[in-house]
C-alpha cells in the first residue's frame, strides 16, 4: 500500500480508502461480509475508513467503530460527515453550530472514539452563514473532538474561495480536504475545483470512482443487467442513468487498454484517478473481499503518459475555458 499526505497537512492516508455508503447491514450474512472486508482492508494496509452520520441512520458508524476497536487508534484514520437530518426536529439537520456540535458528539459515541480524524460537511447549507459553520468546525479542532475538517459535495469554486477568505480573516484552523465525486465519466472538478485545491493545499478524497459501477466493465451494451448488480436495485437509479450507449462504448474501449496492461477495468479507473498528486486517497466501496482485493491493486499501478493520452482520446474531455477576442 502507498500513502499520501492529505493536502498540505501532516496526515498520511492510504491511497485506497474503504467507504461505508453502500455497506449492507440488514442480515447476519451481510454483517459478516462487511466485517471481513474491513478487516482485510486493514490487514492489506488500508488506514483510511470513511463514514457518515447519515449512513444507515447511524448504524454504519456503530458497525465501523465496533470493528476498528480491535486495532490501535493511532493506526487508522476515520472520517464522518454532518448535514443530513438525524431526527425530526428543525435543528436536527444542516450546518448550524448547534447541529454540528450535537452531531459530532453523536458520531463520537457511535464510533466509540475520542476524536474523529476528518470531519466533512456532507452538503452545503444555504440557510446557515458560512462563517458560523467554519467557526464551529474550527472550534471542534481546538477542542480536540476533530483533528481536521473538510467539505463534500456541492461546494463549488466560489464557495471554496469564500470559505478560504473567512478562514484567513478570522485565523481559523484551515480547511484540509475536499471530497467530491470524481471519475473518468465525471471530471467536473478539473474545470475549476482541482486548481483551487492545488492553490490552497486541500487534499482531494474523491468518492464514486467507478461511476456507480459503470467503470467495472460488467455492464455491456445490448445485454441484460447482471443479476444482483446495482442497476437492478438502486432506488435513485443513478447507475441506470449512466448506462447510455455512448458511455458503454467508452468503457468497452477503456477495457481494451486494461487488457493490454494486464489489469482489470476497475484497477485502471482507480489508477487513473491517482495520476493526480492532489488526490490524497480514493474512497472505494466493496461488497465482498474479491472486489476489495481488485481495488487495492490500483495503489501499485502507474500509468504511462502514452496510456493517459489514449484514455483522454477515448473520454473526449475538454476542460472549460472561455476566451474573449
C-alpha positions as CSV (number, residue, x, y, z in Angstrom):
1,X,0.0,0.0,0.0
2,X,1.1,3.5,-0.7
3,X,0.3,6.6,1.4
4,X,-0.1,10.3,0.7
5,X,-0.5,13.4,2.8
6,X,-3.9,15.0,2.9
7,X,-3.2,18.2,1.1
8,X,-0.5,20.2,2.9
9,X,-1.4,18.7,6.3
10,X,0.8,16.1,8.0
11,X,-1.9,13.5,8.0
12,X,-1.0,10.4,5.9
13,X,-3.7,8.2,4.4
14,X,-3.6,5.1,2.2
15,X,-4.2,5.9,-1.5
16,X,-7.1,3.4,-1.4
17,X,-9.7,4.1,1.3
18,X,-12.8,2.0,2.2
19,X,-16.1,3.7,2.4
20,X,-19.3,2.8,4.1
21,X,-22.0,4.3,1.9
22,X,-23.1,1.0,0.2
23,X,-22.4,-1.3,3.2
24,X,-25.4,-3.5,3.7
25,X,-26.2,-4.3,7.4
26,X,-29.6,-5.9,7.2
27,X,-28.8,-9.6,7.8
28,X,-26.2,-11.7,9.6
29,X,-24.5,-12.8,6.3
30,X,-24.1,-9.1,5.2
31,X,-22.7,-8.2,8.6
32,X,-20.2,-11.0,8.4
33,X,-19.1,-10.0,4.9
34,X,-18.8,-6.3,5.8
35,X,-16.7,-7.1,8.9
36,X,-14.4,-9.4,6.9
37,X,-14.0,-6.7,4.2
38,X,-13.0,-4.1,6.8
39,X,-10.5,-6.4,8.5
40,X,-9.0,-7.5,5.2
41,X,-8.6,-3.8,4.2
42,X,-6.8,-3.1,7.4
43,X,-4.5,-6.1,7.0
44,X,-3.6,-5.0,3.5
45,X,-2.5,-1.6,4.7
46,X,-5.7,0.5,4.3
47,X,-5.7,3.0,7.1
48,X,-8.5,5.4,5.9
49,X,-12.1,4.4,6.6
50,X,-14.8,6.8,5.5
51,X,-18.3,7.0,7.0
52,X,-21.1,9.5,7.8
53,X,-23.8,10.0,10.4
54,X,-26.5,9.6,7.8
55,X,-25.4,6.1,6.6
56,X,-27.9,3.6,7.7
57,X,-29.3,6.0,10.3
58,X,-26.0,5.9,12.3
59,X,-25.7,2.1,12.3
60,X,-22.8,2.3,9.8
61,X,-20.8,4.4,12.2
62,X,-21.6,2.0,15.1
63,X,-20.6,-1.0,13.0
64,X,-17.4,0.5,11.7
65,X,-16.4,1.6,15.2
66,X,-17.1,-1.8,16.6
67,X,-14.8,-3.5,14.1
68,X,-12.0,-0.9,14.3
69,X,-12.0,-1.1,18.1
70,X,-9.8,-4.1,17.8
71,X,-6.9,-2.0,16.4
72,X,-4.7,0.7,17.9
73,X,-6.4,4.1,17.5
74,X,-3.2,5.6,16.1
75,X,-3.1,3.1,13.3
76,X,-6.2,4.2,11.4
77,X,-7.9,7.4,10.1
78,X,-11.7,7.6,10.4
79,X,-13.9,10.2,8.8
80,X,-17.5,11.1,9.2
81,X,-19.8,13.8,7.9
82,X,-22.6,16.1,9.1
83,X,-25.6,17.8,7.3
84,X,-28.5,15.4,6.8
85,X,-31.3,15.0,9.3
86,X,-30.7,12.8,12.3
87,X,-34.0,13.5,13.9
88,X,-37.4,15.2,13.4
89,X,-36.5,18.5,15.0
90,X,-36.0,21.6,12.9
91,X,-32.4,21.9,14.3
92,X,-31.5,18.3,13.7
93,X,-30.1,19.0,10.3
94,X,-27.9,21.4,8.3
95,X,-24.6,23.1,9.3
96,X,-25.6,25.3,12.2
97,X,-23.3,25.5,15.2
98,X,-26.0,23.7,17.2
99,X,-26.4,20.7,14.8
100,X,-22.6,20.4,14.2
101,X,-21.8,20.3,18.0
102,X,-24.6,17.9,18.8
103,X,-23.9,15.6,15.9
104,X,-20.2,15.4,16.4
105,X,-20.9,14.0,19.9
106,X,-23.4,11.6,18.3
107,X,-20.8,10.4,15.8
108,X,-18.1,10.1,18.5
109,X,-20.4,7.9,20.6
110,X,-21.4,5.8,17.6
111,X,-17.8,5.2,16.5
112,X,-16.6,4.7,20.1
113,X,-13.7,7.0,19.6
114,X,-12.4,10.1,21.5
115,X,-11.8,12.1,18.3
116,X,-12.6,12.0,14.5
117,X,-9.7,12.4,12.2
118,X,-11.5,14.0,9.3
119,X,-14.9,15.7,9.6
120,X,-16.8,16.7,6.5
121,X,-19.7,18.9,5.7
122,X,-21.8,16.5,3.7
123,X,-23.5,19.2,1.7
124,X,-23.6,23.0,1.6
125,X,-26.2,24.6,3.9
126,X,-27.8,27.7,2.3
127,X,-29.7,28.5,5.5
128,X,-26.6,29.0,7.7
129,X,-24.0,31.7,7.4
130,X,-20.7,30.2,6.2
131,X,-18.8,32.0,8.9
132,X,-20.9,30.2,11.6
133,X,-20.2,26.8,10.1
134,X,-16.5,27.4,9.7
135,X,-16.1,28.8,13.2
136,X,-17.9,25.7,14.7
137,X,-15.6,23.3,12.8
138,X,-12.5,25.3,13.8
139,X,-13.7,25.3,17.5
140,X,-14.1,21.5,17.3
141,X,-10.5,21.2,16.2
142,X,-9.4,23.4,19.1
143,X,-11.4,21.2,21.5
144,X,-9.8,18.1,20.1
145,X,-13.0,16.4,19.0
146,X,-11.9,16.5,15.4
147,X,-8.4,16.8,14.0
148,X,-9.1,18.1,10.5
149,X,-12.2,19.2,8.6
150,X,-13.3,19.4,5.0
151,X,-16.3,19.7,2.7
152,X,-18.0,17.2,0.4
153,X,-20.5,17.7,-2.4
154,X,-22.0,20.9,-3.8
155,X,-19.2,23.2,-2.6
156,X,-18.3,24.9,-5.9
157,X,-15.3,27.0,-6.6
158,X,-16.9,30.3,-5.4
159,X,-17.9,28.8,-2.1
160,X,-14.4,27.3,-1.5
161,X,-12.9,30.7,-2.2
162,X,-15.3,32.4,0.2
163,X,-14.5,29.8,2.9
164,X,-10.8,30.4,2.5
165,X,-11.2,34.1,2.8
166,X,-13.2,33.7,6.1
167,X,-10.6,31.2,7.4
168,X,-7.8,33.6,6.7
169,X,-9.6,36.7,8.0
170,X,-10.5,35.1,11.4
171,X,-7.4,33.0,11.7
172,X,-9.4,29.8,11.9
173,X,-8.0,26.3,11.7
174,X,-7.6,25.5,8.0
175,X,-9.8,23.5,5.7
176,X,-7.9,20.4,4.9
177,X,-9.8,18.2,2.5
178,X,-12.4,18.2,-0.3
179,X,-14.5,15.1,-1.1
180,X,-16.2,15.5,-4.5
181,X,-17.4,12.9,-7.0
182,X,-14.7,12.2,-9.5
183,X,-14.2,9.5,-12.1
184,X,-13.5,9.0,-15.8
185,X,-17.1,9.9,-16.6
186,X,-17.5,12.8,-14.3
187,X,-14.5,15.2,-14.4
188,X,-16.2,18.4,-13.5
189,X,-13.7,19.2,-10.7
190,X,-11.0,19.6,-13.4
191,X,-12.7,22.7,-14.7
192,X,-12.1,24.8,-11.5
193,X,-12.2,23.0,-8.2
194,X,-9.0,20.9,-8.6
195,X,-7.0,24.1,-9.3
196,X,-8.4,25.8,-6.2
197,X,-7.4,22.7,-4.1
198,X,-3.9,22.9,-5.5
199,X,-3.7,26.6,-4.8
200,X,-4.7,26.3,-1.1
201,X,-3.3,22.9,-0.4
202,X,-6.6,21.0,0.1
203,X,-6.3,17.2,-0.4
204,X,-8.9,15.6,-2.6
205,X,-10.5,12.4,-1.4
206,X,-13.0,11.5,-4.3
207,X,-15.9,9.2,-4.0
208,X,-17.8,7.2,-6.6
209,X,-14.5,6.4,-8.5
210,X,-16.2,3.7,-10.6
211,X,-19.2,5.9,-11.6
212,X,-21.7,3.8,-9.7
213,X,-20.3,0.6,-11.1
214,X,-20.3,1.7,-14.8
215,X,-16.5,1.5,-14.8
216,X,-16.3,-2.0,-13.6
217,X,-17.0,-3.1,-17.1
218,X,-19.7,-5.6,-16.1
219,X,-22.4,-3.7,-18.0
220,X,-22.5,-4.4,-21.7
221,X,-24.4,-2.7,-24.5
222,X,-27.4,-4.7,-25.6
223,X,-27.1,-7.2,-22.7
224,X,-29.3,-7.6,-19.6
225,X,-28.0,-6.0,-16.4
226,X,-26.1,-8.6,-14.4
227,X,-28.2,-10.2,-11.7
228,X,-27.7,-8.5,-8.3
229,X,-25.9,-5.6,-9.8
230,X,-26.6,-2.0,-8.6
231,X,-28.6,-1.3,-11.7
232,X,-31.2,-3.9,-10.6
233,X,-32.0,-2.5,-7.2
234,X,-30.7,1.1,-6.7
235,X,-33.7,3.2,-5.8
236,X,-32.5,6.5,-7.2
237,X,-31.3,4.9,-10.5
238,X,-28.1,6.8,-10.6
239,X,-26.3,4.0,-12.3
240,X,-29.2,3.4,-14.8
241,X,-28.9,7.0,-16.0
242,X,-25.2,6.4,-16.8
243,X,-25.8,3.3,-18.9
244,X,-26.0,5.1,-22.2
245,X,-24.7,3.6,-25.4
246,X,-22.1,6.3,-25.6
247,X,-20.8,5.6,-22.1
248,X,-20.8,1.8,-22.7
249,X,-18.8,2.3,-25.9
250,X,-16.2,4.3,-24.0
251,X,-16.0,1.6,-21.2
252,X,-15.5,-1.1,-23.9
253,X,-12.6,0.9,-25.4
254,X,-11.1,1.5,-22.0
255,X,-11.4,-2.2,-21.2
256,X,-9.2,-2.9,-24.1
257,X,-6.4,-0.8,-22.6
258,X,-6.9,-2.5,-19.3
259,X,-6.4,-5.9,-21.1
260,X,-3.3,-4.7,-22.8
261,X,-1.9,-3.7,-19.4
262,X,-2.9,-7.0,-17.8
263,X,-5.2,-5.3,-15.2
264,X,-8.9,-5.2,-14.6
265,X,-11.1,-2.3,-15.7
266,X,-11.7,-1.1,-12.1
267,X,-8.0,-1.1,-11.4
268,X,-7.4,1.1,-14.5
269,X,-10.2,3.5,-13.4
270,X,-8.7,3.9,-9.9
271,X,-5.1,4.2,-11.0
272,X,-6.3,6.9,-13.5
273,X,-7.6,9.0,-10.6
274,X,-4.4,8.5,-8.6
275,X,-2.4,10.0,-11.5
276,X,-3.1,13.4,-9.9
277,X,-0.9,14.0,-6.9
278,X,-3.5,16.4,-5.4
279,X,-5.7,13.2,-4.9
280,X,-4.8,12.0,-1.4
281,X,-7.0,8.9,-1.4
282,X,-9.7,7.3,-3.4
283,X,-12.8,6.2,-1.5
284,X,-13.9,2.9,-2.7
285,X,-16.8,0.6,-1.9
286,X,-16.6,-3.2,-1.7
287,X,-19.4,-5.6,-1.0
288,X,-17.1,-8.6,-0.9
289,X,-13.4,-9.4,-0.4
290,X,-12.7,-10.0,-4.1
291,X,-13.8,-6.5,-5.0
292,X,-11.5,-5.1,-2.3
293,X,-8.6,-7.2,-3.5
294,X,-9.0,-5.8,-7.0
295,X,-9.3,-2.2,-5.8
296,X,-6.1,-2.5,-3.8
297,X,-4.1,-3.4,-6.9
298,X,-4.6,0.2,-8.2
299,X,-2.3,1.5,-5.5
300,X,0.7,-0.1,-7.2
301,X,-0.2,0.8,-10.9
302,X,1.4,3.8,-12.6
303,X,0.0,4.8,-16.0
304,X,2.5,6.0,-18.6
305,X,2.0,9.3,-20.5
306,X,1.1,7.4,-23.6
307,X,-1.6,5.4,-21.9
308,X,-3.0,8.6,-20.3
309,X,-3.2,10.2,-23.7
310,X,-5.1,7.2,-25.2
311,X,-7.5,7.4,-22.3
312,X,-8.1,11.1,-22.8
313,X,-8.7,10.4,-26.5
314,X,-11.4,7.9,-25.6
315,X,-13.1,10.1,-23.0
316,X,-13.0,13.2,-25.1
317,X,-13.0,15.5,-22.1
318,X,-12.2,19.2,-22.7
319,X,-11.7,21.5,-19.6
320,X,-13.9,24.6,-19.8
321,X,-12.2,27.8,-20.8
322,X,-13.7,31.0,-22.1
323,X,-11.7,33.2,-24.4
324,X,-12.7,36.7,-25.5
325,X,-11.5,38.1,-28.7
